[in-house]
Amino acid sequence: MHRTILHVDMDAFFAAIEQLDNPRYRGKPVIVGADPKGGTGRGVVATASYEARKYGVHSALPISQAYRRCPHGVYVRGRMQRYSEVSGQLMDVLREFTPIIQKISVDEAFLDVTKSLGLFGGIDALAKSVKDQIKNELHLTASVGVAPNKFLAKIASDLQKPDGLVMVQPGMEKVFLKDLAISKLWGVGKKTEAALSDIGIATIGQIAELSEQELGKKFGKWGHALWKLSNGIDNRPVEPWGPQKSISQERTFYEDTDDQELIEKTLLKLAESLTAMMRKGQLKGRTIALKVRFEDFSTFTRSKTFDDFIDSTQIIKGVAISLYRNFNKENKKVRLLGVGVSQLNTGEGEQLGLFEQESLTNIKLTKLLDSLSSKFGENVVKRASLLDDPK
C-alpha cells in the first residue's frame, strides 16, 4: 500500500496572527521581528506578511535591510505565547484527521493519513477538509502538500503559497521533481549547488539521470542521499513529536560590544530568563551551551555536560560566564549572546543529584524571584551579586 502523507504549513504564521488580532493591520505589510529603530535596528525578521514580501522582505533578513526596503511597513515584536497558543489549537484540528502527527515547528506538521482516507471520502476530500477546518476554526490559511512520502509532501506544500494545495500521485514522483531547481532538495546549500552547477546540473531531474555510484563517488554518503531524493525515494516514517529536546534564550546587542561587565550581566539575565522558563515547564537539563556571534557574523558554540539534571540559575549562569571567559575572542566585539540547555528531562520522579541539593534558602529565593518577575516584570528585583561562582 502506498502511504499518503500530508505536510501542513501555515501561511506567514506570526504575521497572519498579528493581522487576525489587529484588524487595522490587514492588507498592510506586517513585519514581525526586532525593532527597526528607523533603519538602525539590530536583529532579524522572524516572519513577514505576503504584503511585505512584495518588497523583498523575508524571514532571517536583517531588520535594518527590511526597513530600507519597506519603511512604511507595520513592525511588531513577536508574541511567542500567543503563537504557541494558536499552534496548540492547530494541532488539535489536525488530530481530528489522524493520530499520526509529527510536529516540525510551531506552524507546520506532517500527517500520515493512509488509514484515514476511507473515513473522509478519499484524499481529495480529506485534504480540502484539513484546509477548511483550519480556516473555519483558526481564521487562518494553510498550504498543504500531499504525496507518498515526507520529502515530496514538504516540497509540494511550498509550491503554491499562500493557501495552496498540491498533490503528487504515486508513480509520478520523478515527473513531479523533474524540472524543479536543485535548491529544492533538502540539504543542498550554496556549496553543493555550486558543485552541481559546475558539472552542468540545474534541475532535480538532471541529478536523477546520474547513477547512484557516480554521485556517491563525487559527494560521498551525501551523494547516495542525493540520488534517493532526486528519484523521489524517502522511506522515513511520520513520527509523533517527542518531548522538547532543548531550550534557549538569545540577545542581540544594539551595538557590537566588548564591554566585559555588560556581557556578563547579559549572560546572567539570559540565565535567569531561561531557568524561569525551565522551572515553569518543569524542565531540567544536563548540557549547558553558550552561543557567541561576533561583529563579523562568525558564530560559535561552547558547551559543558554534567552527570546530573539541573535548572539552577547560579550554575547555568556560572558555566555560561566561564565558557565565555575561556573563549578565544581574537579581540572581536560581540553582536549576539545565547544561553541554552539540552538533554532535557521533565525532572519528575528523579533522584536529587549533587547540583539539585541547593540550600532551602536559595530554592525559596529563586521561587520568589520567579513569582515577582511574573507579576511585576523581570526588572522589578535583581540578585545582589551578578558574578558569584556556582556553589
C-alpha positions in Angstrom: 0.0 0.0 0.0 1.2 3.5 -0.9 1.5 5.8 2.1 -0.4 9.1 2.0 1.4 11.9 3.7 0.3 15.5 4.2 2.6 18.4 5.0 0.6 21.3 6.5 2.4 24.6 6.5 0.7 27.7 7.9 1.0 30.9 5.7 3.1 33.7 7.2 2.0 32.4 10.6 3.2 35.1 13.0 2.3 37.9 10.7 -1.1 36.3 10.0 -1.9 36.1 13.7 -1.0 39.8 14.1 -3.4 40.6 11.3 -6.0 38.4 12.8 -5.8 40.0 16.2 -5.4 43.6 14.9 -7.9 44.3 12.1 -6.1 47.6 11.2 -3.1 45.6 10.1 -5.0 43.6 7.5 -3.9 44.3 3.9 -0.8 46.0 5.2 2.9 44.8 5.1 3.4 43.4 8.6 6.9 42.5 9.7 7.4 40.6 12.9 10.8 40.8 14.5 13.3 43.2 16.1 12.6 46.9 16.4 14.0 48.5 13.2 14.8 51.8 15.0 14.4 53.8 11.9 16.7 51.6 9.9 19.5 51.3 12.5 18.0 48.4 14.5 19.7 45.1 15.2 18.3 41.6 14.8 16.3 40.0 12.0 12.9 39.4 10.6 11.0 36.5 12.1 8.1 36.5 9.6 6.8 38.9 7.0 3.2 39.0 5.7 2.7 38.4 2.0 2.1 42.1 1.5 5.6 42.8 2.9 7.2 40.0 0.8 6.3 42.0 -2.3 9.0 44.5 -1.2 11.6 41.8 -0.8 11.2 41.3 3.0 11.6 37.8 4.2 12.4 35.8 7.3 16.1 36.0 8.5 16.6 39.3 6.7 18.4 41.8 8.9 15.8 44.2 10.2 17.8 47.2 9.0 17.5 46.0 5.5 13.8 45.2 5.9 13.3 48.8 6.9 15.1 50.2 3.9 13.1 48.0 1.6 9.7 48.7 3.3 9.9 51.8 5.6 6.1 52.1 5.6 5.6 48.6 7.0 4.0 47.7 10.3 6.8 46.5 12.6 5.8 44.5 15.6 7.6 42.4 18.2 6.8 38.8 18.4 4.4 37.3 20.9 5.5 33.8 21.3 3.0 33.0 24.0 0.2 33.9 21.6 1.7 32.0 18.7 2.2 28.9 20.9 -1.5 29.1 21.9 -2.6 29.1 18.2 -0.1 26.4 17.4 -1.8 24.2 20.1 -5.2 24.9 18.5 -3.8 23.9 15.1 -2.5 20.6 16.4 -6.0 19.9 17.9 -7.5 20.5 14.5 -5.0 18.1 12.8 -5.6 15.4 15.4 -9.2 15.2 14.1 -7.8 13.6 10.9 -5.2 11.2 12.2 -3.3 10.4 15.4 0.0 10.0 13.5 1.3 13.6 13.5 4.9 14.8 13.5 5.1 18.5 14.6 8.1 20.1 12.9 7.8 23.6 14.2 5.2 25.9 15.7 3.5 26.3 12.3 4.0 23.0 10.4 3.5 19.3 10.7 3.5 16.0 8.8 0.4 13.8 8.9 0.2 10.2 7.9 -3.4 9.8 6.8 -3.0 6.5 5.0 -5.6 4.7 7.3 -7.9 7.8 7.5 -8.8 8.1 3.8 -11.9 5.9 4.0 -13.3 8.0 6.8 -13.2 11.3 4.8 -14.1 10.1 1.3 -10.6 9.9 -0.2 -7.6 12.1 -0.3 -9.1 15.0 -2.3 -11.9 15.4 0.3 -9.6 14.9 3.2 -7.0 17.4 2.1 -9.7 20.0 1.4 -11.3 19.3 4.8 -8.0 19.9 6.6 -7.7 23.3 4.9 -11.3 24.2 5.5 -11.2 23.2 9.2 -8.1 25.3 9.8 -9.8 28.3 8.1 -13.1 27.9 9.9 -11.7 27.3 13.4 -8.5 29.4 13.4 -9.4 32.0 10.7 -6.0 31.4 9.1 -4.9 29.8 5.9 -2.5 26.8 5.4 -0.8 25.4 2.4 -0.9 21.6 2.1 1.3 19.2 0.2 0.1 15.6 -0.4 2.5 12.9 -1.5 3.6 9.3 -0.9 6.4 10.5 1.4 7.5 13.3 3.6 10.1 14.8 1.2 7.7 15.2 -1.6 4.9 16.5 0.6 7.2 19.1 2.0 8.2 20.4 -1.4 4.5 20.3 -2.6 3.3 22.5 0.2 5.7 25.3 -0.8 4.8 25.5 -4.5 1.5 27.4 -4.4 1.7 29.5 -1.3 -0.4 31.1 0.2 -3.5 28.9 0.6 -2.1 26.2 -1.7 -2.9 22.6 -2.3 -0.6 20.5 -4.4 -0.8 16.7 -4.8 1.8 14.2 -6.0 0.2 11.0 -7.2 2.0 7.7 -6.6 4.1 6.8 -9.6 4.5 10.4 -10.6 7.4 11.2 -8.2 10.1 11.7 -10.8 7.8 13.6 -13.1 6.9 16.0 -10.3 10.6 16.6 -9.4 12.0 16.7 -12.9 12.0 20.4 -13.6 12.4 21.8 -10.1 15.6 23.6 -9.2 18.2 21.7 -7.2 17.9 24.1 -4.4 14.5 22.5 -3.6 16.4 19.3 -2.4 16.8 19.0 1.3 20.4 19.7 2.4 21.5 21.4 -0.9 23.2 24.6 0.2 25.2 27.1 -1.7 28.3 24.9 -1.8 26.6 21.8 -3.1 24.5 23.8 -5.5 27.8 25.4 -6.9 29.4 22.0 -7.2 26.4 20.6 -9.1 26.3 23.7 -11.3 30.0 23.1 -12.2 29.1 19.8 -13.8 26.1 21.3 -15.6 23.3 20.3 -13.3 20.5 22.8 -12.6 17.4 20.7 -12.0 16.5 17.7 -9.9 15.7 15.7 -13.0 19.3 16.0 -14.1 20.5 14.6 -10.8 18.2 11.7 -11.2 19.8 10.9 -14.6 23.1 10.2 -12.9 23.9 6.9 -11.3 24.0 6.4 -7.5 27.6 5.2 -7.8 28.6 8.4 -9.7 27.0 10.7 -7.1 28.5 8.6 -4.2 31.9 8.9 -5.7 31.7 12.7 -6.0 29.8 13.5 -2.8 30.3 10.5 -0.5 27.4 9.5 1.7 25.6 12.7 0.8 25.7 11.6 -2.9 23.7 8.5 -2.1 21.1 10.6 -0.3 21.0 13.0 -3.2 20.3 10.1 -5.6 17.4 8.8 -3.5 15.8 12.2 -3.0 16.2 13.2 -6.7 14.3 9.9 -7.5 11.6 10.7 -5.0 12.6 8.0 -2.6 12.0 8.7 1.1 11.0 5.9 3.4 11.1 7.8 6.7 8.0 7.3 8.8 5.9 10.1 10.3 7.0 10.0 13.9 4.8 11.7 16.6 6.5 14.7 18.0 8.6 13.7 21.1 9.4 15.7 24.2 11.2 19.0 23.9 15.0 18.4 23.4 16.4 21.9 24.2 15.6 25.4 25.4 17.5 28.6 24.9 17.4 32.4 25.2 19.3 34.9 23.0 20.1 38.6 23.0 21.3 40.8 20.1 23.1 43.9 21.2 22.1 47.3 19.7 25.8 47.9 19.2 28.6 45.4 19.0 30.4 45.4 22.3 33.5 44.2 24.1 32.3 45.6 27.5 33.1 42.6 29.8 30.7 43.8 32.5 27.8 44.3 30.1 28.4 40.9 28.5 28.5 39.1 31.8 25.4 40.9 33.1 23.7 39.9 29.9 24.6 36.3 30.4 23.1 36.5 33.9 19.9 37.9 32.6 19.7 35.2 29.9 20.3 32.5 32.5 17.6 34.0 34.8 15.1 34.2 32.0 16.0 30.7 30.7 15.8 29.0 34.1 12.5 30.7 34.9 11.1 29.1 31.7 12.6 25.8 32.7 11.1 25.7 36.1 7.7 26.8 34.7 7.8 23.9 32.3 9.3 21.5 34.9 12.4 21.0 32.7 15.9 20.2 33.7 18.9 19.5 31.5 22.4 18.1 31.5 24.2 20.2 28.8 24.7 23.9 29.1 25.7 25.8 25.9 27.0 29.2 25.2 26.4 30.8 21.7 28.5 33.8 20.6 28.1 35.8 17.4 30.8 38.3 16.7 30.8 41.6 14.7 31.8 39.8 11.5 28.8 37.4 11.9 31.0 34.4 12.7 29.1 32.2 15.2 30.5 29.7 17.7 29.1 27.5 20.5 30.8 26.0 23.5 29.2 23.6 26.0 29.6 21.7 29.2 27.8 18.5 30.2 27.0 17.4 33.8 26.1 14.0 35.2 23.0 15.5 37.0 19.9 17.2 35.6 19.9 20.9 36.6 17.8 24.0 36.4 19.8 26.2 38.8 20.3 29.8 37.7 23.5 30.1 39.6 25.1 27.0 38.0 23.9 27.9 34.4 25.0 31.5 34.8 28.4 30.5 36.2 29.0 27.9 33.4 28.0 30.4 30.7 30.3 33.1 32.1 33.2 30.6 32.5 32.8 29.4 28.9 32.8 32.9 27.7 35.9 33.9 29.7 37.8 30.9 28.3 36.8 31.6 24.7 39.4 32.9 22.3 37.7 36.1 21.1 40.5 37.4 18.9 39.7 40.9 20.0 36.4 40.8 18.2 33.3 42.6 19.5 30.2 40.6 20.3 27.0 41.0 18.4 24.8 38.3 19.9 24.9 36.1 23.0 22.8 33.0 23.7 22.5 30.5 26.6 20.8 27.1 26.1 20.2 23.9 27.9 19.8 20.5 26.2 19.4 16.8 27.1 16.3 17.8 28.8 14.2 15.7 31.3 11.0 16.8 32.9 12.5 16.1 36.3 9.5 14.1 37.5 10.4 11.2 39.7 14.2 11.8 39.6 16.5 11.4 42.5 18.2 14.6 43.6 21.7 14.8 42.3 24.6 16.8 43.6 23.5 20.0 41.9 19.9 19.6 42.9 20.8 19.8 46.6 20.7 23.6 46.9 20.0 25.2 50.2 16.4 25.6 51.1 17.0 29.4 51.3 18.3 29.5 47.7 15.4 27.5 46.4 12.9 29.8 48.2 14.7 32.8 46.8 14.6 31.5 43.3 10.9 30.8 43.5 10.2 34.2 45.0 12.1 35.9 42.1 10.2 33.9 39.6 6.9 35.0 41.2 7.8 38.7 41.5 9.0 38.7 37.9 5.8 37.0 36.7 3.6 39.5 38.5 5.5 42.8 38.2 8.1 42.4 35.3 11.5 40.9 35.1 13.3 44.1 36.2 11.5 44.6 39.5 14.1 42.8 41.5 17.7 41.6 40.9 20.1 39.4 42.6 22.6 41.4 44.7 25.6 39.5 43.2 25.9 39.3 39.4 29.0 37.2 39.2 29.1 34.7 42.0 30.6 31.4 41.2 28.2 28.4 41.3 28.2 26.7 44.7 
